[in-house]
Amino acid sequence: MANERYVTPLDARVAREVAKLDLAERESFEERAAIMEYEGGMPRREAEQRALAEVLTERQLRAQRADGHGLG
């Protein structure tokens, strides 16, 4: 989902994957990347890569819980 209010991630692979996120996932990605970059002092490219990994992991965990395969 393309949204002009967001800056395109620096890494092309990350940008392609982020473009596929729904709005809630994109908001989570942006927030996580910003916290890692500004509060954690992480370089922007790395912050975006890690934020994407976290969002995709959270998506997978939600899907597993929905399928009844979650831990809780």
N, C-alpha and C positions, 0 to 999 in steps of 0.2 A: 504494500500500500504506500504509494508515494505521497509525501506531504511536504509542501514547500516551506513549512515553518521550521523544519529541521535542517541542520547542516549535514551534508553528505559525509559519511565516515571516510577516514583517510585511506584505509585499505580497501581495494576493489572487491575482494572476496567478502569482507564484512559488509560493505555497501550493498552487494547483491543479496545477501541473506537478510539484512535489516529491511530492505525494501519489501520482503515477503511477510514481515511481522504485522500482526493486527495492531490496532491503535493502543490497546492496553499494554501489549508487549513492547511496542515502540516507546511508550512513555517510560516503562520500566528500564529499558535499555538506556535511554537518555539520562535518566536519573542515576542509574548505577555507574555509567561511564563518567558523568560529571563528578560524582562523589569520589571515585577512584582517582580522577585527574586532579581535582582541586583540593580535596581533603587529604588524599593519600600521596599526592606528589608524583603520581604515575604519568609517564608520557602518554599523550592522547591516543596514539595508535594502539598501545598496549591496553589502555583502559577500555577502548572500544572493543577490542578482541575479547577481553575477559568479560565485559558486560554482556556481549552476545552469547558467550558460552554459558553464562549464568541464566540468561533468559531462556535459552534452548533447553537447558537442564530442567528448569522449572516447568517448561511446557511438557517435557517428557514425564516428569513426576505427576503433573496434573492428569495426563492421559492414563498413566498407570493406575492412579487412584480411581479414576472414572471407570476403568475396566475391572476394578476390584482387585488389582494386583498391588496396591499400595501397602505401605507398612502400617498405616493406622486406620 
